[in-house]
Amino acid sequence: MPVQIQCTSVVIRNDALDRVLDGGAEDFSSIAPNSKSYSDDRLSQASFMSPVDAEAFAKSLELRGLNRSGESPEFVIVHSH
C-alpha cells in the first residue's frame, strides 16, 4: 500500500526507523507527532499543515541519527500542491 502525501509530509525509509527505534518501523506511531501518519512495508510518513512543523519533526529525526542528505537520504520533506 502506498503512503499518502498531504500538505507537507516527512517521508522516512522504514529500514532507517528499524535502525534507530527500539521497536523498529512498527513503533513509528510512538514518535509520530500527529494522527496524520501512515506506513506501508517500505515507507512511513507524517503530514503537517505547516512546513515549520515538518521541519521541527525532521530535526527530531536527525537527533535520532537519521540523515536527509547525501546520495541515499533516510528521509525527505515533500511539499504537495
DODO-414447 format. One line per field, with one value per residue: residue in one letter; x, y, z of N, C-alpha, C, O, CB in turn; residue number from 1. Coordinates in pm, whole numbers. Glycine has a CB too. Example, Ala and Ser with C-alpha at 12.3 -4.5 7.8 and 13.67 -1.06 7.14 Angstrom:
REM DODO-414447
resn = A / S
n.X = 1319 / 1285
n.Y = -569 / -225
n.Z = 780 / 708
ca.X = 1230 / 1367
ca.Y = -450 / -106
ca.Z = 780 / 714
c.X = 1320 / 1290
c.Y = -330 / 3
c.Z = 780 / 787
o.X = 1424 / 1341
o.Y = -332 / 114
o.Z = 846 / 804
cb.X = 1131 / 1408
cb.Y = -447 / -60
cb.Z = 905 / 572
resi = 1 / 2
//
This chain:
REM DODO-414447
resn = M / P / V / Q / I / Q / C / T / S / V / V / I / R / N / D / A / L / D / R / V / L / D / G / G / A / E / D / F / S / S / I / A / P / N / S / K / S / Y / S / D / D / R / L / S / Q / A / S / F / M / S / P / V / D / A / E / A / F / A / K / S / L / E / L / R / G / L / N / R / S / G / E / S / P / E / F / V / I / V / H / S / H
n.X = 84 / 64 / 208 / 31 / 49 / 12 / -39 / 242 / 479 / 677 / 875 / 990 / 1234 / 1163 / 1362 / 1553 / 1419 / 1399 / 1659 / 1700 / 1492 / 1374 / 1158 / 1156 / 1036 / 771 / 714 / 680 / 457 / 486 / 658 / 555 / 415 / 145 / -194 / -204 / -40 / 111 / 196 / 364 / 498 / 755 / 791 / 734 / 530 / 462 / 222 / 189 / 34 / 178 / 487 / 686 / 637 / 682 / 953 / 1051 / 990 / 1153 / 1404 / 1400 / 1417 / 1673 / 1819 / 1784 / 1953 / 1906 / 1950 / 1914 / 2045 / 2292 / 2368 / 2186 / 1938 / 1781 / 1540 / 1298 / 1157 / 846 / 657 / 327 / 111
n.Y = -117 / 220 / 516 / 802 / 1132 / 1442 / 1791 / 1915 / 1672 / 1446 / 1195 / 877 / 622 / 288 / 102 / 264 / 358 / 116 / 88 / 294 / 306 / 141 / -38 / -58 / 15 / -46 / 78 / 340 / 502 / 583 / 797 / 963 / 1278 / 1338 / 1240 / 1209 / 1021 / 763 / 432 / 193 / -116 / -30 / 247 / 524 / 798 / 1134 / 1385 / 1741 / 2054 / 2284 / 2388 / 2460 / 2310 / 2057 / 2075 / 2096 / 1839 / 1694 / 1775 / 1652 / 1389 / 1386 / 1422 / 1173 / 1031 / 996 / 1076 / 1334 / 1398 / 1363 / 1083 / 882 / 952 / 912 / 1012 / 1246 / 1572 / 1646 / 1856 / 1896 / 2004
n.Z = 0 / -86 / 68 / 185 / 66 / 202 / 220 / 373 / 399 / 590 / 486 / 556 / 533 / 614 / 683 / 796 / 1022 / 1155 / 1235 / 1424 / 1612 / 1902 / 1879 / 1608 / 1272 / 1309 / 1544 / 1484 / 1528 / 1790 / 1788 / 1600 / 1544 / 1518 / 1426 / 1155 / 1021 / 837 / 721 / 514 / 390 / 329 / 362 / 587 / 694 / 799 / 809 / 781 / 843 / 842 / 707 / 883 / 1113 / 1005 / 953 / 1215 / 1311 / 1137 / 1226 / 1475 / 1396 / 1287 / 1522 / 1629 / 1476 / 1204 / 855 / 605 / 380 / 117 / -105 / -56 / 110 / 431 / 500 / 368 / 302 / 169 / -32 / -111 / -377
ca.X = 0 / 145 / 179 / -43 / 119 / -81 / 23 / 386 / 499 / 810 / 870 / 1107 / 1254 / 1143 / 1487 / 1619 / 1348 / 1438 / 1792 / 1707 / 1384 / 1378 / 1055 / 1167 / 936 / 640 / 698 / 679 / 347 / 529 / 728 / 478 / 359 / 1 / -268 / -194 / 80 / 80 / 312 / 346 / 610 / 884 / 798 / 643 / 520 / 380 / 179 / 181 / -25 / 280 / 624 / 767 / 618 / 750 / 1097 / 1079 / 991 / 1273 / 1519 / 1396 / 1468 / 1820 / 1871 / 1781 / 2058 / 1869 / 2001 / 1833 / 2134 / 2375 / 2314 / 2078 / 1880 / 1691 / 1408 / 1285 / 1037 / 776 / 550 / 228 / 43
ca.Y = 0 / 342 / 614 / 918 / 1259 / 1552 / 1917 / 1894 / 1542 / 1392 / 1055 / 811 / 481 / 200 / 39 / 361 / 353 / -10 / 108 / 392 / 289 / 12 / -123 / -52 / 93 / -74 / 168 / 478 / 578 / 637 / 925 / 1046 / 1387 / 1360 / 1124 / 1207 / 945 / 638 / 350 / 68 / -205 / 32 / 389 / 583 / 941 / 1218 / 1504 / 1863 / 2171 / 2389 / 2345 / 2484 / 2191 / 1946 / 2096 / 2063 / 1693 / 1650 / 1795 / 1549 / 1266 / 1400 / 1399 / 1028 / 972 / 982 / 1185 / 1370 / 1448 / 1260 / 1008 / 793 / 1007 / 822 / 1076 / 1368 / 1652 / 1658 / 1956 / 1871 / 2126
ca.Z = 0 / -89 / 172 / 137 / 83 / 220 / 265 / 381 / 463 / 613 / 443 / 614 / 499 / 729 / 727 / 883 / 1150 / 1220 / 1293 / 1534 / 1710 / 1970 / 1820 / 1462 / 1198 / 1368 / 1658 / 1434 / 1589 / 1919 / 1768 / 1506 / 1624 / 1499 / 1375 / 1009 / 993 / 771 / 686 / 440 / 424 / 298 / 399 / 685 / 671 / 887 / 737 / 859 / 776 / 838 / 679 / 1003 / 1197 / 938 / 976 / 1355 / 1319 / 1066 / 1316 / 1579 / 1333 / 1280 / 1657 / 1650 / 1394 / 1064 / 771 / 488 / 275 / 55 / -219 / -14 / 233 / 504 / 497 / 289 / 320 / 41 / -31 / -215 / -424
c.X = 89 / 110 / 113 / 37 / 15 / -3 / 174 / 409 / 647 / 798 / 1001 / 1114 / 1238 / 1271 / 1566 / 1552 / 1382 / 1573 / 1789 / 1598 / 1391 / 1278 / 1057 / 1056 / 796 / 609 / 693 / 570 / 386 / 602 / 654 / 402 / 209 / -64 / -265 / -64 / 40 / 208 / 268 / 467 / 747 / 901 / 699 / 640 / 434 / 348 / 162 / 114 / 80 / 417 / 717 / 758 / 687 / 901 / 1136 / 1084 / 1115 / 1396 / 1519 / 1444 / 1619 / 1884 / 1871 / 1885 / 2023 / 1923 / 1911 / 1919 / 2214 / 2303 / 2195 / 2017 / 1785 / 1551 / 1414 / 1160 / 977 / 662 / 453 / 160 / -90
c.Y = 124 / 433 / 735 / 1045 / 1370 / 1673 / 1904 / 1767 / 1513 / 1242 / 988 / 667 / 395 / 132 / 134 / 364 / 225 / 5 / 194 / 378 / 149 / -85 / -122 / 32 / 70 / 19 / 316 / 562 / 639 / 770 / 1017 / 1153 / 1409 / 1235 / 1114 / 1139 / 808 / 562 / 240 / -18 / -144 / 174 / 422 / 732 / 1006 / 1345 / 1621 / 1972 / 2280 / 2330 / 2364 / 2364 / 2069 / 1956 / 2061 / 1911 / 1636 / 1665 / 1692 / 1414 / 1270 / 1376 / 1250 / 957 / 949 / 1099 / 1210 / 1427 / 1332 / 1188 / 920 / 843 / 907 / 880 / 1202 / 1442 / 1675 / 1759 / 1923 / 2000 / 2087
c.Z = 0 / 29 / 109 / 167 / 89 / 270 / 259 / 459 / 481 / 584 / 483 / 566 / 624 / 775 / 817 / 1020 / 1226 / 1291 / 1418 / 1640 / 1771 / 1910 / 1668 / 1400 / 1253 / 1485 / 1615 / 1500 / 1723 / 1905 / 1670 / 1585 / 1609 / 1440 / 1223 / 967 / 940 / 740 / 591 / 473 / 398 / 351 / 510 / 658 / 777 / 809 / 833 / 777 / 755 / 805 / 799 / 1098 / 1137 / 960 / 1120 / 1375 / 1251 / 1155 / 1429 / 1525 / 1322 / 1416 / 1693 / 1564 / 1249 / 984 / 652 / 376 / 218 / -58 / -182 / 117 / 298 / 518 / 415 / 332 / 183 / 58 / -144 / -254 / -486
o.X = 182 / 0 / 136 / 87 / -62 / 88 / 230 / 363 / 731 / 721 / 1109 / 1012 / 1295 / 1287 / 1638 / 1620 / 1393 / 1597 / 1866 / 1611 / 1412 / 1309 / 968 / 990 / 711 / 493 / 699 / 590 / 324 / 609 / 686 / 334 / 152 / 3 / -319 / 13 / -52 / 316 / 152 / 533 / 848 / 1012 / 595 / 736 / 346 / 437 / 125 / 136 / 71 / 460 / 816 / 858 / 744 / 968 / 1242 / 1170 / 1175 / 1482 / 1626 / 1504 / 1687 / 1991 / 1949 / 1904 / 2102 / 1939 / 1840 / 1868 / 2205 / 2194 / 2113 / 2040 / 1719 / 1455 / 1522 / 1069 / 1046 / 581 / 492 / 153 / -164
o.Y = 131 / 429 / 766 / 1064 / 1390 / 1660 / 1884 / 1754 / 1551 / 1172 / 1036 / 598 / 427 / 107 / 88 / 372 / 227 / -57 / 170 / 433 / 51 / -203 / -180 / 110 / 159 / 36 / 405 / 681 / 736 / 847 / 1135 / 1121 / 1491 / 1137 / 1018 / 1193 / 745 / 621 / 199 / 4 / -200 / 216 / 358 / 787 / 943 / 1406 / 1604 / 1982 / 2358 / 2233 / 2292 / 2322 / 1988 / 1855 / 2004 / 1859 / 1541 / 1577 / 1649 / 1335 / 1169 / 1316 / 1206 / 836 / 889 / 1209 / 1120 / 1495 / 1219 / 1225 / 887 / 784 / 828 / 808 / 1259 / 1385 / 1717 / 1747 / 1922 / 2095 / 2174
o.Z = 80 / 83 / -8 / 278 / -6 / 351 / 151 / 572 / 399 / 649 / 450 / 560 / 729 / 895 / 906 / 1123 / 1348 / 1394 / 1511 / 1749 / 1700 / 1892 / 1605 / 1469 / 1244 / 1523 / 1699 / 1524 / 1767 / 2001 / 1660 / 1682 / 1681 / 1408 / 1167 / 887 / 990 / 734 / 588 / 575 / 442 / 382 / 525 / 604 / 835 / 750 / 949 / 656 / 661 / 868 / 814 / 1155 / 1209 / 984 / 1143 / 1446 / 1301 / 1158 / 1473 / 1597 / 1344 / 1425 / 1778 / 1578 / 1176 / 1037 / 605 / 287 / 266 / -99 / -268 / 223 / 230 / 544 / 394 / 391 / 90 / 149 / -260 / -175 / -532
cb.X = -96 / 125 / 308 / -185 / 222 / -195 / -23 / 459 / 434 / 863 / 846 / 1102 / 1394 / 1040 / 1573 / 1617 / 1196 / 1446 / 1885 / 1701 / 1246 / 1351 / 921 / 1164 / 940 / 632 / 813 / 659 / 225 / 617 / 870 / 378 / 428 / -24 / -412 / -201 / 169 / -2 / 378 / 332 / 597 / 904 / 770 / 688 / 464 / 454 / 47 / 321 / -143 / 286 / 678 / 722 / 468 / 718 / 1135 / 972 / 864 / 1291 / 1517 / 1252 / 1405 / 1858 / 1789 / 1641 / 2098 / 1715 / 2143 / 1726 / 2229 / 2419 / 2422 / 2132 / 1806 / 1749 / 1358 / 1280 / 1067 / 721 / 608 / 124 / 130
cb.Y = 0 / 417 / 656 / 926 / 1285 / 1515 / 1954 / 2015 / 1430 / 1421 / 1043 / 817 / 459 / 96 / -2 / 501 / 363 / -124 / 172 / 529 / 313 / 29 / -79 / -190 / 57 / -219 / 148 / 479 / 490 / 537 / 900 / 958 / 1511 / 1482 / 1129 / 1350 / 931 / 662 / 289 / 92 / -332 / 35 / 478 / 553 / 970 / 1250 / 1477 / 1909 / 2226 / 2463 / 2420 / 2614 / 2162 / 1945 / 2241 / 2125 / 1635 / 1730 / 1937 / 1535 / 1246 / 1539 / 1477 / 973 / 845 / 972 / 1154 / 1472 / 1559 / 1162 / 922 / 648 / 1138 / 791 / 1107 / 1337 / 1789 / 1520 / 2101 / 1767 / 2202
cb.Z = 122 / -221 / 247 / 204 / -33 / 320 / 409 / 447 / 380 / 761 / 288 / 769 / 434 / 696 / 605 / 819 / 1128 / 1116 / 1189 / 1477 / 1645 / 2119 / 1868 / 1404 / 1050 / 1413 / 1757 / 1283 / 1606 / 1990 / 1717 / 1421 / 1588 / 1408 / 1422 / 951 / 1119 / 642 / 811 / 285 / 346 / 151 / 277 / 834 / 531 / 1023 / 662 / 906 / 858 / 972 / 559 / 1076 / 1216 / 786 / 944 / 1448 / 1257 / 935 / 1375 / 1635 / 1194 / 1227 / 1760 / 1618 / 1452 / 1048 / 722 / 526 / 330 / 158 / -278 / 3 / 204 / 641 / 640 / 137 / 393 / -8 / -47 / -169 / -527
resi = 1 / 2 / 3 / 4 / 5 / 6 / 7 / 8 / 9 / 10 / 11 / 12 / 13 / 14 / 15 / 16 / 17 / 18 / 19 / 20 / 21 / 22 / 23 / 24 / 25 / 26 / 27 / 28 / 29 / 30 / 31 / 32 / 33 / 34 / 35 / 36 / 37 / 38 / 39 / 40 / 41 / 42 / 43 / 44 / 45 / 46 / 47 / 48 / 49 / 50 / 51 / 52 / 53 / 54 / 55 / 56 / 57 / 58 / 59 / 60 / 61 / 62 / 63 / 64 / 65 / 66 / 67 / 68 / 69 / 70 / 71 / 72 / 73 / 74 / 75 / 76 / 77 / 78 / 79 / 80 / 81
//
